[in-house]
Amino acid sequence: MSTESSSTATPESPVSESTNQQVLTSTEPKPSYVKLAMRNMVRKRGTSIYHFFLTTVGLLAVLIGLAYLTR
């Protein structure tokens, strides 16, 4: 019995290991939205900074405009 299992386990072990890795990767939880957003911000550093400053300037313009109109 042990010779059969060892002879069949040797050729199948690379196949079973690759299928085990596929199963492990598919059962891992998906990264959260926050984690994905942080990863994208690190990858696209310049774009994120540009959008941050653009949003800040736009928000300040709206607030100053409302303050001027409602004085």
N, C-alpha and C positions, 0 to 999 in steps of 0.2 A: 504494500500500500504506500509506504513512504517513497519508494522509487517512482511510483506513478505520479504522486503529488509533486515530488521534486522535479520530475521531468516535465510535467505539464506546467508547473509554476514558473520555471525558468523562461520558457518562450513567452508565456502570458504576462509575466511581471511588468515588462515595459508597457504593454497594452493596458493592463489594469492600473498601473500608476498614472498613465495619461488620462484614463477615464476617471480615476479618483480625483485628479487635479481639476478636471472639468466640472465634476460634481461639486467640489469644494468651492470653486469660483462661482458657480451658479447659485449656491446656497448662502453665500456671503450677503449680508444686507447691503442694499444700495446706499451710496453716500448721500448724506442729507443735502438739502438745497443750499444750506449755508456753506457747507464744505465745498460744494461745487462752485458756488459763487466766489468764495475766497481763492480757490485754485485758479479760476479764470482771471481774477484781479491780479494775481501774481504773474500769470503768463502774459497778460496784456496790460502791463503797468502804465504805459503812456496813454492808452485809450481811456483807462479808468480814471486817471488823474484829470484828463481833459474833460470827461463827462462830469466829474465831481465839481470842477470849477465852473463849468457851463451851467450846471444846476444851481450852484451857489449864486452866481451872478443873476440868473433868471429869477430866483426867489427874492433876492434883495431888490431887484427892479420892481417886482410886483408889490412887495411890502412898501417901498418908498413911494411908488405910484399911488397906492391906496391911502397912504398917510397924507400925501399931497392933496388928493381929491376930497378927503373927508375932514380937512382941517377947518 
